[in-house]
Amino acid sequence: MLFTSLKEEIEGNLWALSNQLTSIILTTIVICTISIIYNVKIRAHKEGEELSGFLVLVDMFVSSVENLVVSIMGRKYRVLTPYAMFIILYICVGSLFALLGIESQTTSYTVTLSMGFVTFVMIYYFGFKYQKAAYLKRYLNPIEIFTQFTPLLSISFRLFGNLLGGSIIMGLVYALFIGMQASWGGTSTVDGHIWPNWDFWNPMYQPDTWKQQYIYFWSGLNIFTTVVTPFLHMYFDLFDAVIQSIVFIMLTLSYWSEAMGDLTEDDLTTTTRARKSSKLIELKNRGTVQTV
């Protein structure tokens, strides 16, 4: 019985389940389209020609993200720039579709958990690559056994909570203003005074009261949401998305950099060169220098 009711509920709410999937598909298409257009334009660009506005914006974005990656991970890992760019665009473009009524994919914890899982796995990659078996010394402290999942949970819940919270707030604002305008559909008398009909808050009395806003000549245009919500969308769907995407990628790079320990790639390169120089000096002293 439980599984039957669950199946009926899922089948009855198929759009609710596929809403984030639609956003994922559209976001991927937009990012791929931008990449293809940039590739075509940059290949067709001739030396000495003035860059178009599109190329200038993309180059500024690439340079900014690359500087962020290099400042945290070092020049060796500037190759991580495309990944950082994709994460930022993935979050921001997905939030833009909320303006069209399509729920952002990051409002699903499955999506943010998957993004956080990549960060979590790569922490161990960099840890074992640079510290080898010494990376396991941290687990001599029993608390580390439980806290090792902290980055996965914190980075995924932070992104999920912030963007979902914005969606919930916008939903409440729309419900409030739609209800206010719908209340104009009737009046009630209390203590001899005529008041707007506020029964829209109780679906027992007015189950379809939200439809009352469509009986007016403006065909459903809500004057409250038209004036107020654009500014809220600018914050929750634009500004907040940009901030959260930057925070996510900065935390990701910071976790990876911390896993490297004190010995970075630049340190390893310097150490390797020093060892080669010492070996060449030793061979020269023995008179057995060989051409490499």
The 8 nearest C-alpha neighbors of each residue, nearest first, counted from 0:
[[1, 3, 2, 4, 5, 6, 7, 8],
 [0, 2, 4, 3, 5, 6, 7, 8],
 [1, 3, 5, 0, 4, 6, 7, 8],
 [4, 2, 0, 6, 5, 1, 7, 8],
 [3, 5, 7, 1, 6, 2, 8, 0],
 [6, 4, 2, 8, 3, 7, 1, 9],
 [5, 7, 3, 9, 8, 4, 2, 10],
 [8, 6, 4, 10, 5, 9, 11, 3],
 [9, 7, 5, 11, 6, 10, 4, 12],
 [10, 8, 12, 6, 11, 7, 13, 5],
 [11, 9, 7, 13, 12, 8, 6, 5],
 [12, 10, 8, 9, 13, 7, 14, 6],
 [11, 13, 9, 15, 10, 14, 8, 16],
 [12, 14, 16, 10, 15, 11, 9, 17],
 [15, 13, 17, 16, 12, 18, 11, 10],
 [14, 16, 12, 13, 18, 17, 19, 9],
 [15, 17, 13, 14, 18, 12, 19, 20],
 [18, 16, 20, 14, 19, 15, 21, 13],
 [17, 19, 21, 20, 15, 14, 16, 102],
 [20, 18, 104, 22, 21, 17, 103, 102],
 [21, 19, 17, 23, 22, 18, 24, 104],
 [22, 20, 18, 24, 19, 23, 17, 25],
 [21, 23, 19, 25, 20, 24, 104, 26],
 [24, 22, 20, 26, 21, 25, 104, 27],
 [23, 25, 27, 21, 22, 26, 28, 20],
 [26, 24, 28, 22, 27, 23, 29, 21],
 [27, 25, 23, 29, 28, 24, 93, 22],
 [26, 28, 24, 30, 25, 29, 31, 23],
 [27, 29, 25, 31, 26, 30, 32, 24],
 [28, 30, 32, 26, 27, 31, 25, 33],
 [31, 29, 33, 27, 32, 28, 26, 34],
 [32, 30, 34, 28, 33, 29, 27, 35],
 [33, 31, 29, 35, 34, 30, 28, 36],
 [32, 34, 30, 36, 31, 35, 37, 29],
 [33, 35, 31, 37, 32, 36, 38, 30],
 [36, 34, 38, 32, 37, 33, 31, 39],
 [37, 35, 39, 33, 38, 34, 40, 32],
 [36, 38, 40, 34, 35, 39, 41, 33],
 [39, 37, 35, 41, 36, 40, 34, 42],
 [38, 40, 36, 42, 37, 41, 35, 43],
 [41, 39, 43, 37, 42, 38, 44, 36],
 [40, 42, 44, 38, 43, 39, 37, 54],
 [43, 41, 39, 40, 44, 38, 45, 37],
 [42, 44, 40, 41, 39, 45, 38, 46],
 [45, 43, 41, 42, 40, 46, 48, 50],
 [44, 46, 48, 47, 43, 42, 41, 49],
 [45, 47, 48, 44, 49, 50, 43, 41],
 [46, 48, 45, 49, 44, 50, 43, 51],
 [49, 47, 46, 45, 50, 44, 51, 43],
 [48, 50, 51, 47, 46, 44, 45, 52],
 [49, 51, 54, 55, 48, 52, 44, 53],
 [52, 50, 54, 53, 55, 49, 56, 40],
 [51, 53, 55, 54, 56, 50, 57, 49],
 [52, 54, 56, 51, 55, 57, 37, 50],
 [55, 53, 57, 51, 56, 52, 58, 50],
 [54, 56, 52, 58, 53, 57, 59, 51],
 [57, 55, 59, 53, 54, 58, 52, 60],
 [56, 58, 60, 54, 59, 55, 61, 53],
 [59, 57, 61, 55, 60, 56, 54, 62],
 [60, 58, 56, 62, 57, 61, 63, 55],
 [59, 61, 57, 63, 58, 62, 56, 64],
 [60, 62, 58, 64, 59, 63, 65, 57],
 [63, 61, 65, 59, 60, 64, 58, 66],
 [62, 64, 60, 66, 65, 61, 59, 67],
 [63, 65, 67, 61, 66, 62, 60, 68],
 [64, 66, 62, 68, 67, 80, 63, 61],
 [67, 65, 69, 63, 64, 68, 70, 62],
 [66, 68, 64, 70, 65, 69, 63, 71],
 [67, 69, 65, 71, 66, 70, 72, 77],
 [70, 68, 73, 74, 66, 72, 71, 67],
 [71, 69, 67, 68, 73, 66, 72, 74],
 [70, 72, 69, 68, 73, 252, 67, 253],
 [73, 71, 69, 256, 68, 76, 70, 252],
 [72, 74, 69, 75, 76, 70, 71, 77],
 [75, 73, 69, 77, 76, 72, 70, 68],
 [74, 76, 73, 77, 264, 265, 78, 72],
 [77, 75, 78, 74, 79, 73, 72, 69],
 [76, 78, 79, 74, 80, 69, 75, 68],
 [79, 77, 76, 80, 81, 75, 82, 74],
 [78, 80, 77, 82, 81, 76, 83, 68],
 [79, 81, 83, 65, 78, 82, 77, 84],
 [82, 80, 84, 83, 79, 85, 78, 61],
 [81, 83, 85, 79, 80, 84, 86, 78],
 [82, 84, 80, 86, 85, 81, 248, 87],
 [85, 83, 81, 87, 82, 86, 80, 88],
 [84, 86, 88, 82, 83, 87, 89, 81],
 [87, 85, 89, 83, 88, 84, 90, 82],
 [86, 88, 244, 84, 90, 89, 85, 91],
 [89, 87, 91, 85, 90, 86, 92, 84],
 [88, 90, 86, 87, 92, 91, 85, 93],
 [89, 91, 93, 88, 87, 92, 244, 94],
 [92, 90, 88, 94, 240, 93, 89, 241],
 [93, 91, 95, 94, 88, 89, 90, 26],
 [94, 92, 103, 90, 95, 91, 96, 26],
 [93, 95, 103, 91, 236, 97, 92, 96],
 [96, 94, 92, 97, 93, 98, 236, 91],
 [97, 95, 98, 99, 94, 101, 93, 103],
 [96, 98, 101, 100, 102, 99, 95, 94],
 [97, 99, 96, 100, 95, 101, 232, 236],
 [100, 98, 96, 97, 101, 95, 102, 94],
 [99, 101, 97, 98, 102, 96, 103, 95],
 [102, 100, 97, 96, 99, 103, 22, 18],
 [101, 103, 97, 19, 18, 100, 104, 22],
 [102, 104, 93, 94, 105, 106, 97, 22],
 [105, 103, 19, 106, 22, 107, 23, 93],
 [104, 106, 107, 103, 110, 111, 159, 108],
 [105, 107, 163, 104, 103, 159, 162, 108],
 [108, 106, 105, 109, 110, 104, 111, 19],
 [107, 109, 111, 110, 112, 159, 106, 105],
 [110, 108, 112, 107, 111, 113, 105, 114],
 [109, 111, 113, 108, 112, 107, 105, 114],
 [112, 110, 155, 114, 108, 113, 109, 105],
 [111, 113, 115, 155, 109, 114, 110, 108],
 [114, 112, 116, 110, 111, 115, 109, 117],
 [115, 113, 111, 112, 116, 117, 110, 118],
 [114, 116, 112, 118, 155, 151, 117, 113],
 [115, 117, 119, 113, 118, 114, 112, 120],
 [118, 116, 120, 115, 119, 114, 121, 113],
 [117, 119, 115, 121, 116, 120, 251, 122],
 [120, 118, 116, 122, 117, 121, 151, 115],
 [121, 119, 117, 122, 118, 123, 116, 124],
 [120, 122, 124, 123, 118, 119, 125, 117],
 [123, 121, 255, 119, 120, 124, 125, 258],
 [124, 122, 126, 121, 125, 120, 127, 258],
 [123, 125, 121, 122, 126, 127, 128, 120],
 [126, 124, 128, 123, 122, 259, 127, 258],
 [125, 127, 258, 123, 259, 124, 128, 130],
 [128, 126, 131, 130, 124, 129, 125, 123],
 [127, 129, 125, 126, 131, 124, 130, 259],
 [130, 128, 259, 127, 126, 131, 125, 262],
 [129, 131, 134, 127, 133, 126, 128, 132],
 [132, 130, 127, 133, 128, 129, 134, 126],
 [131, 133, 134, 135, 130, 127, 136, 126],
 [134, 132, 135, 130, 131, 136, 127, 137],
 [133, 135, 132, 130, 136, 131, 126, 127],
 [134, 136, 133, 137, 138, 132, 139, 131],
 [137, 135, 138, 133, 134, 139, 132, 140],
 [136, 138, 135, 139, 140, 134, 143, 133],
 [139, 137, 140, 136, 143, 135, 144, 141],
 [138, 140, 137, 136, 141, 135, 143, 142],
 [139, 141, 138, 142, 143, 137, 144, 136],
 [142, 140, 143, 144, 139, 138, 145, 137],
 [141, 143, 144, 140, 145, 146, 138, 147],
 [144, 142, 146, 141, 145, 138, 140, 147],
 [145, 143, 142, 141, 147, 146, 138, 140],
 [144, 146, 143, 147, 142, 148, 141, 149],
 [145, 147, 143, 149, 148, 144, 142, 150],
 [146, 148, 149, 145, 143, 144, 150, 151],
 [149, 147, 146, 151, 150, 152, 145, 119],
 [148, 150, 146, 152, 151, 147, 153, 145],
 [151, 149, 153, 152, 148, 154, 119, 147],
 [152, 150, 115, 148, 149, 119, 154, 153],
 [151, 153, 149, 155, 150, 154, 156, 148],
 [154, 152, 150, 156, 155, 151, 157, 149],
 [153, 155, 157, 156, 151, 152, 150, 115],
 [156, 154, 111, 112, 115, 152, 157, 158],
 [155, 157, 159, 153, 158, 160, 154, 152],
 [158, 156, 154, 160, 155, 159, 153, 161],
 [159, 157, 161, 156, 155, 160, 162, 243],
 [158, 160, 156, 157, 162, 161, 106, 163],
 [161, 159, 163, 157, 156, 158, 162, 164],
 [160, 162, 164, 158, 163, 159, 157, 165],
 [161, 163, 165, 164, 160, 159, 106, 158],
 [164, 162, 106, 166, 160, 165, 161, 159],
 [165, 163, 167, 161, 162, 166, 160, 168],
 [164, 166, 168, 162, 235, 163, 167, 169],
 [167, 165, 163, 169, 164, 168, 170, 162],
 [168, 166, 170, 164, 169, 165, 163, 171],
 [169, 167, 171, 165, 170, 166, 164, 172],
 [168, 170, 172, 166, 171, 167, 173, 165],
 [171, 169, 167, 173, 168, 172, 174, 166],
 [170, 172, 174, 168, 169, 173, 175, 167],
 [171, 173, 169, 175, 174, 170, 168, 176],
 [174, 172, 170, 176, 175, 171, 177, 169],
 [175, 173, 171, 177, 172, 176, 178, 170],
 [176, 174, 172, 178, 173, 177, 171, 179],
 [175, 177, 179, 178, 173, 174, 223, 172],
 [178, 176, 174, 180, 179, 175, 173, 181],
 [177, 179, 181, 175, 176, 180, 174, 182],
 [180, 178, 176, 182, 181, 177, 175, 183],
 [179, 181, 177, 182, 178, 183, 212, 176],
 [180, 182, 212, 178, 211, 183, 179, 209],
 [183, 181, 196, 184, 179, 180, 197, 195],
 [184, 182, 181, 185, 180, 195, 196, 179],
 [183, 185, 182, 181, 211, 196, 186, 212],
 [184, 186, 196, 183, 182, 195, 187, 181],
 [187, 185, 196, 195, 194, 193, 188, 183],
 [186, 188, 194, 196, 193, 195, 189, 185],
 [189, 187, 193, 192, 191, 194, 190, 186],
 [188, 190, 192, 191, 187, 193, 194, 186],
 [191, 189, 192, 188, 193, 194, 187, 186],
 [190, 192, 189, 188, 193, 194, 187, 186],
 [193, 191, 189, 188, 190, 194, 187, 186],
 [194, 192, 188, 187, 186, 189, 191, 195],
 [193, 195, 187, 186, 188, 192, 196, 189],
 [196, 194, 186, 182, 183, 197, 187, 185],
 [195, 197, 186, 182, 185, 187, 198, 194],
 [198, 196, 199, 182, 195, 200, 179, 178],
 [197, 199, 200, 201, 196, 205, 204, 182],
 [200, 198, 197, 201, 208, 205, 202, 178],
 [199, 201, 198, 202, 197, 178, 205, 204],
 [202, 200, 199, 198, 203, 204, 205, 206],
 [203, 201, 206, 205, 204, 200, 199, 207],
 [204, 202, 201, 205, 206, 198, 200, 199],
 [205, 203, 202, 201, 206, 198, 199, 208],
 [204, 206, 202, 208, 207, 199, 203, 198],
 [207, 205, 202, 208, 203, 204, 199, 201],
 [208, 206, 209, 205, 210, 202, 211, 199],
 [207, 209, 205, 210, 211, 199, 206, 181],
 [210, 208, 211, 207, 181, 212, 178, 177],
 [211, 209, 208, 212, 213, 207, 181, 214],
 [212, 210, 181, 213, 209, 208, 214, 184],
 [211, 213, 181, 210, 219, 214, 180, 209],
 [212, 214, 219, 218, 211, 215, 210, 217],
 [215, 213, 212, 211, 216, 218, 219, 210],
 [216, 214, 217, 213, 218, 212, 219, 211],
 [215, 217, 218, 214, 213, 219, 220, 212],
 [216, 218, 220, 215, 219, 213, 214, 221],
 [219, 217, 213, 216, 220, 215, 214, 212],
 [218, 220, 213, 212, 217, 221, 215, 214],
 [221, 219, 217, 218, 222, 225, 213, 212],
 [220, 222, 223, 224, 219, 225, 177, 180],
 [221, 223, 225, 224, 220, 226, 180, 176],
 [224, 222, 225, 226, 221, 176, 227, 180],
 [223, 225, 228, 227, 226, 221, 222, 176],
 [226, 224, 222, 223, 227, 221, 228, 229],
 [225, 227, 224, 223, 228, 222, 229, 230],
 [228, 226, 224, 229, 225, 230, 223, 231],
 [227, 229, 231, 224, 230, 232, 225, 226],
 [230, 228, 232, 231, 227, 233, 226, 225],
 [229, 231, 233, 228, 232, 227, 234, 226],
 [230, 232, 228, 234, 233, 229, 235, 227],
 [233, 231, 229, 236, 235, 234, 230, 228],
 [234, 232, 230, 237, 231, 236, 235, 229],
 [233, 235, 238, 231, 232, 237, 239, 236],
 [234, 236, 239, 232, 165, 237, 233, 231],
 [237, 235, 232, 94, 233, 234, 240, 95],
 [238, 236, 233, 240, 234, 239, 235, 241],
 [237, 239, 234, 241, 240, 242, 235, 233],
 [240, 238, 235, 242, 241, 237, 234, 243],
 [239, 241, 243, 237, 91, 242, 238, 236],
 [242, 240, 244, 238, 239, 243, 91, 237],
 [241, 243, 239, 245, 240, 244, 246, 238],
 [242, 244, 246, 240, 245, 241, 247, 239],
 [245, 243, 87, 247, 241, 246, 242, 90],
 [244, 246, 242, 248, 247, 243, 249, 241],
 [247, 245, 243, 249, 244, 248, 250, 242],
 [248, 246, 244, 250, 245, 249, 243, 251],
 [247, 249, 251, 245, 250, 246, 252, 83],
 [250, 248, 246, 252, 251, 247, 253, 245],
 [251, 249, 253, 247, 248, 252, 246, 254],
 [252, 250, 248, 254, 249, 253, 118, 247],
 [251, 253, 255, 249, 254, 250, 256, 248],
 [254, 252, 250, 256, 255, 251, 257, 249],
 [255, 253, 257, 251, 252, 256, 250, 258],
 [256, 254, 122, 252, 258, 253, 257, 125],
 [255, 257, 253, 259, 258, 254, 72, 252],
 [256, 258, 254, 259, 255, 260, 253, 261],
 [257, 259, 126, 255, 260, 256, 125, 122],
 [260, 258, 126, 256, 257, 129, 125, 263],
 [259, 261, 258, 262, 257, 130, 263, 256],
 [260, 262, 263, 259, 257, 266, 258, 130],
 [263, 261, 260, 266, 259, 264, 267, 129],
 [264, 262, 266, 265, 259, 261, 267, 260],
 [263, 265, 267, 266, 268, 75, 262, 73],
 [266, 264, 268, 267, 263, 269, 75, 73],
 [265, 267, 269, 263, 264, 268, 262, 270],
 [266, 268, 264, 270, 265, 269, 271, 263],
 [267, 269, 265, 271, 266, 270, 264, 272],
 [268, 270, 266, 272, 267, 271, 273, 265],
 [271, 269, 267, 273, 268, 272, 266, 274],
 [272, 270, 268, 274, 273, 269, 267, 275],
 [271, 273, 275, 269, 274, 270, 276, 268],
 [274, 272, 276, 270, 271, 275, 277, 269],
 [273, 275, 277, 271, 272, 276, 278, 270],
 [274, 276, 278, 272, 273, 277, 279, 271],
 [277, 275, 273, 279, 278, 274, 272, 280],
 [278, 276, 274, 280, 275, 279, 281, 273],
 [277, 279, 281, 275, 276, 280, 274, 282],
 [280, 278, 282, 276, 281, 277, 283, 275],
 [281, 279, 283, 277, 278, 282, 276, 284],
 [280, 282, 278, 284, 279, 283, 277, 285],
 [281, 283, 285, 279, 288, 287, 284, 280],
 [284, 282, 286, 280, 288, 285, 281, 287],
 [285, 283, 281, 282, 286, 280, 287, 288],
 [284, 286, 282, 283, 287, 281, 288, 280],
 [287, 285, 283, 284, 288, 282, 281, 289],
 [286, 288, 282, 285, 283, 289, 284, 281],
 [289, 287, 283, 282, 286, 290, 279, 285],
 [290, 288, 287, 291, 282, 283, 279, 286],
 [289, 291, 288, 287, 279, 282, 283, 286],
 [290, 289, 288, 279, 275, 287, 282, 278]]
